[in-house]
């Protein structure tokens, strides 16, 4: 099509068919019930789900440990040895 500016409008023009060299082969499709559904969960949603699975905080135990720390009786040689052993086990 060529546009030359304002002027008379031309009438309808014929459409020429194109020649196809080959026919497209239909792709075999699987029945929709065989396709698997997919679910994507964000990192934030996964984190919140894991947080909800944690046990509730035992406020009585927390208060007891705070009192021991303030009194200076929480850290004992046995507790420190246990903590070091657990740390070394975790690093190994």
N, CA, C and O atoms as CSV, one atom per row, in Angstrom:
chain,resi,resn,atom,element,x,y,z
A,1,UNK,N,N,0.849,-1.169,0.000
A,1,UNK,CA,C,0.000,0.000,0.000
A,1,UNK,C,C,0.891,1.227,0.000
A,1,UNK,O,O,1.942,1.248,0.641
A,2,UNK,N,N,0.461,2.245,-0.723
A,2,UNK,CA,C,1.242,3.464,-0.835
A,2,UNK,C,C,0.338,4.634,-0.485
A,2,UNK,O,O,-0.778,4.743,-0.995
A,3,UNK,N,N,0.826,5.512,0.390
A,3,UNK,CA,C,0.048,6.683,0.790
A,3,UNK,C,C,0.744,7.912,0.221
A,3,UNK,O,O,1.934,8.126,0.452
A,4,UNK,N,N,-0.003,8.712,-0.521
A,4,UNK,CA,C,0.567,9.890,-1.169
A,4,UNK,C,C,0.022,11.190,-0.603
A,4,UNK,O,O,0.243,12.239,-1.206
A,5,UNK,N,N,-0.650,11.176,0.480
A,5,UNK,CA,C,-1.184,12.404,1.037
A,5,UNK,C,C,-2.671,12.516,0.783
A,5,UNK,O,O,-3.307,11.570,0.320
A,6,UNK,N,N,-3.226,13.690,1.091
A,6,UNK,CA,C,-4.676,13.833,0.920
A,6,UNK,C,C,-5.066,13.706,-0.559
A,6,UNK,O,O,-4.364,14.184,-1.450
A,7,UNK,N,N,-6.152,13.078,-0.775
A,7,UNK,CA,C,-6.627,12.883,-2.135
A,7,UNK,C,C,-7.826,11.976,-2.117
A,7,UNK,O,O,-8.352,11.659,-1.050
A,8,UNK,N,N,-8.258,11.562,-3.259
A,8,UNK,CA,C,-9.435,10.699,-3.305
A,8,UNK,C,C,-9.130,9.321,-2.705
A,8,UNK,O,O,-8.013,8.810,-2.792
A,9,UNK,N,N,-10.154,8.752,-2.102
A,9,UNK,CA,C,-10.028,7.437,-1.489
A,9,UNK,C,C,-10.252,6.399,-2.568
A,9,UNK,O,O,-11.203,6.485,-3.344
A,10,UNK,N,N,-9.365,5.417,-2.608
A,10,UNK,CA,C,-9.504,4.358,-3.607
A,10,UNK,C,C,-10.502,3.324,-3.104
A,10,UNK,O,O,-10.728,3.195,-1.901
A,11,UNK,N,N,-11.071,2.619,-4.002
A,11,UNK,CA,C,-12.035,1.581,-3.674
A,11,UNK,C,C,-11.356,0.340,-3.111
A,11,UNK,O,O,-10.134,0.314,-2.961
A,12,UNK,N,N,-12.140,-0.688,-2.799
A,12,UNK,CA,C,-11.581,-1.916,-2.238
A,12,UNK,C,C,-10.647,-2.601,-3.238
A,12,UNK,O,O,-10.844,-2.531,-4.451
A,13,UNK,N,N,-9.653,-3.246,-2.708
A,13,UNK,CA,C,-8.701,-3.973,-3.545
A,13,UNK,C,C,-8.837,-5.463,-3.254
A,13,UNK,O,O,-9.259,-5.860,-2.167
A,14,UNK,N,N,-8.481,-6.271,-4.225
A,14,UNK,CA,C,-8.612,-7.717,-4.045
A,14,UNK,C,C,-7.487,-8.235,-3.149
A,14,UNK,O,O,-6.397,-7.666,-3.088
A,15,UNK,N,N,-7.786,-9.317,-2.468
A,15,UNK,CA,C,-6.817,-9.970,-1.592
A,15,UNK,C,C,-6.296,-11.184,-2.326
A,15,UNK,O,O,-7.071,-11.994,-2.835
A,16,UNK,N,N,-4.981,-11.310,-2.380
A,16,UNK,CA,C,-4.388,-12.454,-3.052
A,16,UNK,C,C,-4.030,-13.499,-2.008
A,16,UNK,O,O,-3.519,-13.169,-0.937
A,17,UNK,N,N,-4.292,-14.729,-2.315
A,17,UNK,CA,C,-3.977,-15.799,-1.372
A,17,UNK,C,C,-2.487,-16.123,-1.444
A,17,UNK,O,O,-1.846,-15.961,-2.483
A,18,UNK,N,N,-1.959,-16.581,-0.323
A,18,UNK,CA,C,-0.554,-16.967,-0.284
A,18,UNK,C,C,-0.443,-18.459,-0.531
A,18,UNK,O,O,-1.356,-19.219,-0.208
A,19,UNK,N,N,0.665,-18.873,-1.100
A,19,UNK,CA,C,0.907,-20.297,-1.340
A,19,UNK,C,C,1.634,-20.877,-0.144
A,19,UNK,O,O,2.666,-20.351,0.273
A,20,UNK,N,N,1.107,-21.956,0.410
A,20,UNK,CA,C,1.760,-22.618,1.537
A,20,UNK,C,C,2.669,-23.708,0.985
A,20,UNK,O,O,2.289,-24.475,0.100
A,21,UNK,N,N,3.893,-23.756,1.538
A,21,UNK,CA,C,4.826,-24.777,1.087
A,21,UNK,C,C,4.613,-26.088,1.830
A,21,UNK,O,O,4.843,-27.158,1.266
A,22,UNK,N,N,4.176,-26.024,3.087
A,22,UNK,CA,C,3.901,-27.245,3.836
A,22,UNK,C,C,2.829,-26.965,4.888
A,22,UNK,O,O,2.624,-25.830,5.316
A,23,UNK,N,N,2.184,-27.996,5.268
A,23,UNK,CA,C,1.142,-27.874,6.290
A,23,UNK,C,C,1.761,-28.105,7.656
A,23,UNK,O,O,2.610,-28.982,7.815
A,24,UNK,N,N,1.346,-27.334,8.630
A,24,UNK,CA,C,1.834,-27.512,9.994
A,24,UNK,C,C,1.275,-28.803,10.558
A,24,UNK,O,O,0.087,-29.095,10.421
A,25,UNK,N,N,2.148,-29.574,11.197
A,25,UNK,CA,C,1.726,-30.824,11.813
A,25,UNK,C,C,1.129,-30.536,13.184
A,25,UNK,O,O,1.749,-29.831,13.980
A,26,UNK,N,N,-0.033,-31.052,13.475
A,26,UNK,CA,C,-0.600,-30.821,14.808
A,26,UNK,C,C,0.255,-31.513,15.871
A,26,UNK,O,O,0.688,-32.653,15.697
A,27,UNK,N,N,0.482,-30.815,16.945
A,27,UNK,CA,C,1.263,-31.400,18.033
A,27,UNK,C,C,0.347,-32.257,18.883
A,27,UNK,O,O,-0.764,-31.852,19.222
A,28,UNK,N,N,0.823,-33.447,19.223
A,28,UNK,CA,C,-0.030,-34.299,20.065
A,28,UNK,C,C,-0.179,-33.658,21.443
A,28,UNK,O,O,0.807,-33.261,22.065
A,29,UNK,N,N,-1.384,-33.566,21.897
A,29,UNK,CA,C,-1.609,-32.952,23.202
A,29,UNK,C,C,-2.020,-34.027,24.199
A,29,UNK,O,O,-2.708,-34.995,23.875
A,30,UNK,N,N,-1.560,-33.808,25.435
A,30,UNK,CA,C,-1.918,-34.734,26.510
A,30,UNK,C,C,-3.265,-34.309,27.076
A,30,UNK,O,O,-3.576,-33.119,27.109
A,31,UNK,N,N,-4.042,-35.244,27.508
A,31,UNK,CA,C,-5.302,-34.864,28.168
A,31,UNK,C,C,-5.005,-34.005,29.396
A,31,UNK,O,O,-4.030,-34.247,30.108
A,32,UNK,N,N,-5.832,-33.020,29.635
A,32,UNK,CA,C,-5.580,-32.075,30.714
A,32,UNK,C,C,-5.480,-32.744,32.079
A,32,UNK,O,O,-4.822,-32.209,32.972
A,33,UNK,N,N,-6.113,-33.896,32.265
A,33,UNK,CA,C,-6.054,-34.545,33.574
A,33,UNK,C,C,-4.718,-35.241,33.817
A,33,UNK,O,O,-4.451,-35.657,34.944
A,34,UNK,N,N,-3.880,-35.380,32.809
A,34,UNK,CA,C,-2.562,-35.976,32.995
A,34,UNK,C,C,-1.492,-34.922,33.325
A,34,UNK,O,O,-0.395,-35.270,33.761
A,35,UNK,N,N,-1.805,-33.661,33.121
A,35,UNK,CA,C,-0.849,-32.608,33.412
A,35,UNK,C,C,-0.855,-32.314,34.909
A,35,UNK,O,O,-1.909,-32.286,35.546
A,36,UNK,N,N,0.327,-32.097,35.456
A,36,UNK,CA,C,0.463,-31.853,36.899
A,36,UNK,C,C,0.250,-30.375,37.210
A,36,UNK,O,O,0.699,-29.496,36.474
A,37,UNK,N,N,-0.435,-30.128,38.302
A,37,UNK,CA,C,-0.579,-28.767,38.785
A,37,UNK,C,C,0.721,-28.352,39.452
A,37,UNK,O,O,1.500,-29.195,39.898
A,38,UNK,N,N,0.947,-27.052,39.516
A,38,UNK,CA,C,2.174,-26.548,40.125
A,38,UNK,C,C,1.816,-25.453,41.105
A,38,UNK,O,O,0.926,-24.640,40.853
A,39,UNK,N,N,2.518,-25.441,42.225
A,39,UNK,CA,C,2.295,-24.444,43.256
A,39,UNK,C,C,3.639,-23.843,43.629
A,39,UNK,O,O,4.564,-24.564,44.003
A,40,UNK,N,N,3.747,-22.527,43.529
A,40,UNK,CA,C,4.969,-21.836,43.915
A,40,UNK,C,C,4.711,-21.080,45.205
A,40,UNK,O,O,3.774,-20.287,45.298
A,41,UNK,N,N,5.562,-21.338,46.210
A,41,UNK,CA,C,5.422,-20.689,47.509
A,41,UNK,C,C,6.611,-19.758,47.696
A,41,UNK,O,O,7.758,-20.157,47.498
A,42,UNK,N,N,6.335,-18.529,48.075
A,42,UNK,CA,C,7.416,-17.566,48.262
A,42,UNK,C,C,8.256,-17.941,49.471
A,42,UNK,O,O,7.824,-18.707,50.333
A,43,UNK,N,N,9.463,-17.389,49.523
A,43,UNK,CA,C,10.355,-17.640,50.660
A,43,UNK,C,C,9.723,-17.140,51.959
A,43,UNK,O,O,9.869,-17.766,53.008
A,44,UNK,N,N,9.028,-16.020,51.882
A,44,UNK,CA,C,8.401,-15.461,53.073
A,44,UNK,C,C,7.312,-16.380,53.603
A,44,UNK,O,O,7.220,-16.606,54.810
A,45,UNK,N,N,6.490,-16.908,52.712
A,45,UNK,CA,C,5.421,-17.811,53.134
A,45,UNK,C,C,5.992,-19.095,53.719
A,45,UNK,O,O,5.458,-19.625,54.693
A,46,UNK,N,N,7.077,-19.598,53.130
A,46,UNK,CA,C,7.725,-20.793,53.661
A,46,UNK,C,C,8.277,-20.521,55.056
A,46,UNK,O,O,8.150,-21.358,55.949
A,47,UNK,N,N,8.888,-19.355,55.246
A,47,UNK,CA,C,9.424,-18.976,56.556
A,47,UNK,C,C,8.310,-18.894,57.591
A,47,UNK,O,O,8.452,-19.421,58.694
A,48,UNK,N,N,7.207,-18.240,57.248
A,48,UNK,CA,C,6.087,-18.120,58.183
A,48,UNK,C,C,5.509,-19.489,58.542
A,48,UNK,O,O,5.113,-19.724,59.684
A,49,UNK,N,N,5.465,-20.374,57.573
A,49,UNK,CA,C,4.968,-21.716,57.844
A,49,UNK,C,C,5.864,-22.437,58.845
A,49,UNK,O,O,5.373,-23.133,59.733
A,50,UNK,N,N,7.172,-22.272,58.704
A,50,UNK,CA,C,8.100,-22.916,59.635
A,50,UNK,C,C,8.032,-22.285,61.019
A,50,UNK,O,O,8.158,-22.984,62.025
A,51,UNK,N,N,7.835,-20.978,61.080
A,51,UNK,CA,C,7.734,-20.298,62.372
A,51,UNK,C,C,6.507,-20.784,63.126
A,51,UNK,O,O,6.554,-20.953,64.344
A,52,UNK,N,N,5.421,-21.008,62.421
A,52,UNK,CA,C,4.188,-21.482,63.069
A,52,UNK,C,C,4.346,-22.881,63.653
A,52,UNK,O,O,3.620,-23.258,64.572
A,53,UNK,N,N,5.297,-23.653,63.120
A,53,UNK,CA,C,5.513,-25.014,63.622
A,53,UNK,C,C,6.375,-25.036,64.878
A,53,UNK,O,O,6.471,-26.076,65.530
A,54,UNK,N,N,7.005,-23.918,65.237
A,54,UNK,CA,C,7.852,-23.877,66.426
A,54,UNK,C,C,7.000,-23.993,67.682
A,54,UNK,O,O,5.855,-23.542,67.705
A,55,UNK,N,N,7.558,-24.597,68.726
A,55,UNK,CA,C,6.787,-24.693,69.972
A,55,UNK,C,C,6.624,-23.309,70.601
A,55,UNK,O,O,7.412,-22.397,70.354
A,56,UNK,N,N,5.586,-23.182,71.412
A,56,UNK,CA,C,5.330,-21.903,72.071
A,56,UNK,C,C,6.422,-21.612,73.099
A,56,UNK,O,O,7.050,-22.528,73.631
A,57,UNK,N,N,6.637,-20.329,73.370
A,57,UNK,CA,C,7.645,-19.910,74.348
A,57,UNK,C,C,7.122,-20.196,75.746
A,57,UNK,O,O,5.998,-19.834,76.094
A,58,UNK,N,N,7.955,-20.850,76.536
A,58,UNK,CA,C,7.583,-21.141,77.920
A,58,UNK,C,C,8.068,-19.976,78.775
A,58,UNK,O,O,9.226,-19.945,79.192
A,59,UNK,N,N,7.190,-19.031,79.031
A,59,UNK,CA,C,7.567,-17.811,79.749
A,59,UNK,C,C,8.056,-18.104,81.167
A,59,UNK,O,O,8.891,-17.364,81.688
A,60,UNK,N,N,7.558,-19.161,81.798
A,60,UNK,CA,C,8.044,-19.490,83.143
A,60,UNK,C,C,9.512,-19.922,83.109
A,60,UNK,O,O,10.284,-19.575,84.002
A,61,UNK,N,N,9.897,-20.683,82.069
A,61,UNK,CA,C,11.287,-21.123,81.928
A,61,UNK,C,C,12.192,-19.933,81.604
A,61,UNK,O,O,13.308,-19.845,82.116
A,62,UNK,N,N,11.716,-19.022,80.762
A,62,UNK,CA,C,12.487,-17.826,80.412
A,62,UNK,C,C,12.714,-16.963,81.655
A,62,UNK,O,O,13.821,-16.469,81.873
A,63,UNK,N,N,11.684,-16.784,82.459
A,63,UNK,CA,C,11.816,-15.983,83.688
A,63,UNK,C,C,12.804,-16.630,84.657
A,63,UNK,O,O,13.582,-15.933,85.309
A,64,UNK,N,N,12.776,-17.954,84.753
A,64,UNK,CA,C,13.700,-18.671,85.639
A,64,UNK,C,C,15.151,-18.475,85.186
A,64,UNK,O,O,16.028,-18.231,86.015
A,65,UNK,N,N,15.409,-18.578,83.885
A,65,UNK,CA,C,16.776,-18.413,83.367
A,65,UNK,C,C,17.239,-16.974,83.527
A,65,UNK,O,O,18.397,-16.733,83.868
A,66,UNK,N,N,16.349,-16.010,83.285
A,66,UNK,CA,C,16.718,-14.600,83.492
A,66,UNK,C,C,17.128,-14.350,84.935
A,66,UNK,O,O,18.104,-13.649,85.199
A,67,UNK,N,N,16.381,-14.924,85.862
A,67,UNK,CA,C,16.700,-14.746,87.284
A,67,UNK,C,C,18.055,-15.363,87.608
A,67,UNK,O,O,18.827,-14.782,88.371
A,68,UNK,N,N,18.361,-16.536,87.040
A,68,UNK,CA,C,19.658,-17.175,87.270
A,68,UNK,C,C,20.800,-16.329,86.695
A,68,UNK,O,O,21.854,-16.200,87.317
A,69,UNK,N,N,20.586,-15.757,85.510
A,69,UNK,CA,C,21.620,-14.912,84.900
A,69,UNK,C,C,21.883,-13.689,85.768
A,69,UNK,O,O,23.034,-13.336,86.021
A,70,UNK,N,N,20.800,-13.039,86.227
A,70,UNK,CA,C,20.947,-11.851,87.074
A,70,UNK,C,C,21.643,-12.188,88.401
A,70,UNK,O,O,22.398,-11.370,88.927
A,71,UNK,N,N,21.394,-13.376,88.937
A,71,UNK,CA,C,22.013,-13.784,90.198
A,71,UNK,C,C,23.436,-14.299,90.002
A,71,UNK,O,O,24.168,-14.493,90.973
A,72,UNK,N,N,23.833,-14.525,88.733
A,72,UNK,CA,C,25.175,-15.021,88.460
A,72,UNK,C,C,25.329,-16.511,88.660
A,72,UNK,O,O,26.451,-17.006,88.769
A,73,UNK,N,N,24.231,-17.234,88.711
A,73,UNK,CA,C,24.290,-18.678,88.948
A,73,UNK,C,C,23.972,-19.502,87.704
A,73,UNK,O,O,23.944,-20.731,87.777
A,74,UNK,N,N,23.737,-18.867,86.587
A,74,UNK,CA,C,23.343,-19.611,85.374
A,74,UNK,C,C,24.520,-20.337,84.746
A,74,UNK,O,O,24.408,-21.506,84.377
A,75,UNK,N,N,25.652,-19.645,84.622
A,75,UNK,CA,C,26.803,-20.253,83.959
A,75,UNK,C,C,27.590,-21.100,84.959
A,75,UNK,O,O,28.219,-20.585,85.882
A,76,UNK,N,N,27.534,-22.393,84.748
A,76,UNK,CA,C,28.289,-23.328,85.581
A,76,UNK,C,C,29.287,-24.060,84.684
A,76,UNK,O,O,29.089,-24.111,83.470
A,77,UNK,N,N,30.338,-24.620,85.243
A,77,UNK,CA,C,31.303,-25.369,84.420
A,77,UNK,C,C,30.646,-26.509,83.636
A,77,UNK,O,O,31.044,-26.780,82.503
A,78,UNK,N,N,29.664,-27.167,84.210
A,78,UNK,CA,C,28.978,-28.263,83.504
A,78,UNK,C,C,28.216,-27.745,82.279
A,78,UNK,O,O,28.279,-28.342,81.204
A,79,UNK,N,N,27.499,-26.635,82.450
A,79,UNK,CA,C,26.733,-26.066,81.331
A,79,UNK,C,C,27.665,-25.585,80.228
A,79,UNK,O,O,27.379,-25.785,79.047
A,80,UNK,N,N,28.780,-24.950,80.599
A,80,UNK,CA,C,29.726,-24.480,79.589
A,80,UNK,C,C,30.350,-25.653,78.834
A,80,UNK,O,O,30.530,-25.578,77.619
A,81,UNK,N,N,30.678,-26.726,79.533
A,81,UNK,CA,C,31.247,-27.905,78.882
A,81,UNK,C,C,30.244,-28.533,77.919
A,81,UNK,O,O,30.602,-28.942,76.815
A,82,UNK,N,N,28.999,-28.606,78.343
A,82,UNK,CA,C,27.945,-29.147,77.473
A,82,UNK,C,C,27.782,-28.284,76.229
A,82,UNK,O,O,27.644,-28.807,75.123
A,83,UNK,N,N,27.798,-26.966,76.404
A,83,UNK,CA,C,27.646,-26.050,75.263
A,83,UNK,C,C,28.806,-26.198,74.291
A,83,UNK,O,O,28.596,-26.215,73.078
A,84,UNK,N,N,30.027,-26.305,74.804
A,84,UNK,CA,C,31.203,-26.472,73.938
A,84,UNK,C,C,31.123,-27.807,73.199
A,84,UNK,O,O,31.418,-27.862,72.006
A,85,UNK,N,N,30.733,-28.872,73.876
A,85,UNK,CA,C,30.597,-30.177,73.233
A,85,UNK,C,C,29.565,-30.137,72.106
A,85,UNK,O,O,29.800,-30.684,71.029
A,86,UNK,N,N,28.443,-29.503,72.346
A,86,UNK,CA,C,27.401,-29.398,71.312
A,86,UNK,C,C,27.888,-28.579,70.127
A,86,UNK,O,O,27.596,-28.908,68.977
A,87,UNK,N,N,28.637,-27.505,70.407
A,87,UNK,CA,C,29.174,-26.675,69.325
A,87,UNK,C,C,30.151,-27.473,68.479
A,87,UNK,O,O,30.101,-27.419,67.250
A,88,UNK,N,N,31.046,-28.217,69.135
A,88,UNK,CA,C,32.014,-29.028,68.391
A,88,UNK,C,C,31.330,-30.126,67.586
A,88,UNK,O,O,31.755,-30.432,66.472
A,89,UNK,N,N,30.270,-30.723,68.141
A,89,UNK,CA,C,29.510,-31.730,67.393
A,89,UNK,C,C,28.856,-31.127,66.152
A,89,UNK,O,O,28.799,-31.751,65.092
A,90,UNK,N,N,28.371,-29.915,66.310
A,90,UNK,CA,C,27.695,-29.250,65.194
A,90,UNK,C,C,28.690,-28.867,64.097
A,90,UNK,O,O,28.351,-28.915,62.915
A,91,UNK,N,N,29.901,-28.493,64.472
A,91,UNK,CA,C,30.917,-28.100,63.497
A,91,UNK,C,C,31.544,-29.293,62.805
A,91,UNK,O,O,32.076,-29.156,61.703
A,92,UNK,N,N,31.492,-30.454,63.424
A,92,UNK,CA,C,32.133,-31.654,62.854
A,92,UNK,C,C,31.284,-32.291,61.788
A,92,UNK,O,O,31.676,-33.305,61.211
